[in-house]
């Protein structure tokens, strides 16, 4: 397992514990449950910076998150 995948998995685990939710299978890469973590009220998409100081949040990420939330009801 690559170090980036280990960091992402650890981040998703912490997020799931913090928000009393569960991690999505394959980090949401499947055809049904999208995004990384979910609970009764939230869908959460984690982002990591790797070696960079920051990330760019793209409007497409927010639109995709919104679409996924609408699909799940």
C-alpha positions as a Markdown table, in Angstrom:
| # | Residue | x | y | z |
|---|---|---|---|---|
| 1 | Unk | 0.0 | 0.0 | 0.0 |
| 2 | Unk | 1.5 | 3.4 | -1.0 |
| 3 | Unk | 2.1 | 5.9 | 1.7 |
| 4 | Unk | -0.5 | 8.3 | 0.2 |
| 5 | Unk | -3.1 | 5.6 | 0.4 |
| 6 | Unk | -2.2 | 4.9 | 4.1 |
| 7 | Unk | -2.5 | 8.6 | 4.9 |
| 8 | Unk | -5.9 | 8.8 | 3.2 |
| 9 | Unk | -7.2 | 5.7 | 4.9 |
| 10 | Unk | -6.1 | 7.0 | 8.3 |
| 11 | Unk | -7.7 | 10.4 | 7.6 |
| 12 | Unk | -11.0 | 8.7 | 6.6 |
| 13 | Unk | -10.9 | 6.6 | 9.7 |
| 14 | Unk | -10.4 | 9.7 | 11.9 |
| 15 | Unk | -13.2 | 11.6 | 10.1 |
| 16 | Unk | -15.6 | 8.6 | 10.5 |
| 17 | Unk | -14.8 | 8.4 | 14.2 |
| 18 | Unk | -15.1 | 12.2 | 14.6 |
| 19 | Unk | -18.5 | 12.4 | 12.9 |
| 20 | Unk | -19.8 | 9.1 | 14.1 |
| 21 | Unk | -20.1 | 7.8 | 10.5 |
| 22 | Unk | -18.7 | 5.1 | 8.3 |
| 23 | Unk | -16.1 | 5.0 | 5.6 |
| 24 | Unk | -17.3 | 4.3 | 2.0 |
| 25 | Unk | -16.1 | 1.2 | 0.3 |
| 26 | Unk | -13.2 | 2.0 | -2.0 |
| 27 | Unk | -13.2 | 5.6 | -0.8 |
| 28 | Unk | -16.4 | 6.2 | -2.8 |
| 29 | Unk | -14.9 | 5.0 | -6.1 |
| 30 | Unk | -17.8 | 2.5 | -6.6 |
| 31 | Unk | -20.9 | 3.1 | -8.6 |
| 32 | Unk | -23.3 | 3.7 | -5.7 |
| 33 | Unk | -21.8 | 5.1 | -2.4 |
| 34 | Unk | -19.7 | 8.1 | -3.4 |
| 35 | Unk | -17.5 | 10.3 | -1.2 |
| 36 | Unk | -15.3 | 9.1 | 1.6 |
| 37 | Unk | -17.3 | 9.2 | 4.8 |
| 38 | Unk | -21.0 | 9.4 | 5.6 |
| 39 | Unk | -23.3 | 9.6 | 8.6 |
| 40 | Unk | -27.0 | 10.2 | 8.9 |
| 41 | Unk | -26.8 | 13.9 | 7.9 |
| 42 | Unk | -23.5 | 14.4 | 6.1 |
| 43 | Unk | -21.4 | 13.2 | 3.1 |
| 44 | Unk | -17.8 | 14.1 | 3.5 |
| 45 | Unk | -15.1 | 14.2 | 0.9 |
| 46 | Unk | -11.6 | 14.2 | 2.5 |
| 47 | Unk | -8.7 | 15.9 | 0.7 |
| 48 | Unk | -5.0 | 15.6 | 1.6 |
| 49 | Unk | -2.2 | 17.9 | 0.8 |
| 50 | Unk | 0.6 | 15.4 | 0.5 |
| 51 | Unk | 3.8 | 17.4 | 0.5 |
| 52 | Unk | 2.0 | 20.6 | -0.6 |
| 53 | Unk | 1.2 | 23.4 | 1.8 |
| 54 | Unk | -2.4 | 23.7 | 0.6 |
| 55 | Unk | -4.9 | 22.3 | -1.9 |
| 56 | Unk | -7.2 | 24.0 | -4.3 |
| 57 | Unk | -10.9 | 23.4 | -3.7 |
| 58 | Unk | -12.6 | 23.2 | -7.0 |
| 59 | Unk | -16.2 | 24.1 | -7.6 |
| 60 | Unk | -16.6 | 20.8 | -9.5 |
| 61 | Unk | -15.8 | 19.0 | -6.2 |
| 62 | Unk | -18.6 | 20.9 | -4.5 |
| 63 | Unk | -21.0 | 20.3 | -7.3 |
| 64 | Unk | -20.2 | 16.6 | -7.3 |
| 65 | Unk | -20.7 | 16.4 | -3.6 |
| 66 | Unk | -24.1 | 18.1 | -3.9 |
| 67 | Unk | -25.2 | 15.7 | -6.7 |
| 68 | Unk | -24.2 | 12.7 | -4.6 |
| 69 | Unk | -26.1 | 14.0 | -1.6 |
| 70 | Unk | -29.2 | 14.6 | -3.7 |
| 71 | Unk | -29.0 | 11.0 | -5.1 |
| 72 | Unk | -28.8 | 9.6 | -1.6 |
| 73 | Unk | -31.7 | 11.6 | -0.4 |
